[in-house]
């Protein structure tokens, strides 16, 4: 059933039916009532794609996630999608991968899909290559970055203060009597660099001398397990470990258990993200809550404000907080 079929049965022009469908004035009340009755009778639903072409809007939002296997990021994408669904928008979610070429490709695809706005989740998008892709393919499309920021006219950022948050983790471990600390890092994103900076700065403030002990791991439980065993073999005096994400902390905790390390008395450890891994690991993992659900919700509302022509601050910082559990 098309708008022309409705018009023919109602004995009016297609433009009259269109005015009723779009809520415009100028239609006689009796005619409007007749048209509405036919619309309801045939369960008429306007073609949103066609309407979008007419209005130059298609109510489509793009969401970019570097690694959809990261449950923390997918939780953020879920929050954004649900918020926009409430407003009648559709969201298209792309798993870009970590390579710059892939991110550039998906930014171009979003521009071809004529999205009205974009949300990028994770500091991994805070790169020169992404900046150039935005400038080239969608210079006028509003972009909100979750836990990232690029200084561009159409980009806004909502960020967690993870640098101070990791500082708070170090303080917690020191207060519990652990001073020989290590940091296990999964990748060198802008976010993780700030975490390491907070780690090193707080060690210095606590008077803990010597170079910071930092080990690299892949973003897998298996890698965290192996790296933790190597860390403890090479530095058996280590009595506290901060993992850059909860996933690593889960794998590292298993390694400590298999090495018969008493947790938290002999070795205390923490994760970052306050994700499902922290809650369901054994023992439950103390973690830094970097407020990703709140950041994602804020990003959604900021983007709506931009789409509706309201001013939005360029960058908003949210304080993270420590959620203490059994590993400390």
Secondary structure, DSSP 8 states (H G I E B T S, - for coil): --HHHHHHHHTS-HHHHHHHHTT-S-S-HHHHHHHHHHHHHTT----HHHHHHHHT---EEEEEES-TT-HHHHHHHHHHHHHHHHTT-EEEEEE--SSHHHHHHHHHHHHHTT-SEEEEESGGG-SHHHHHHHHHH-TTSEEEEET-----TTEEEEEEEHHHHHHHHHHHHHHTT--SEEEEES---HHHHHHHHHHHHHHHHTT--S--EEEE--SSHHHHHHHHHHHHHH-TT--EEEESSHHHHHHHHHHHHHTT--TTTT-EEEEES--HHHHHSSS--EEEE--HHHHHHHHHHHHHHHHTT----SEEEEE-EEE--TT-
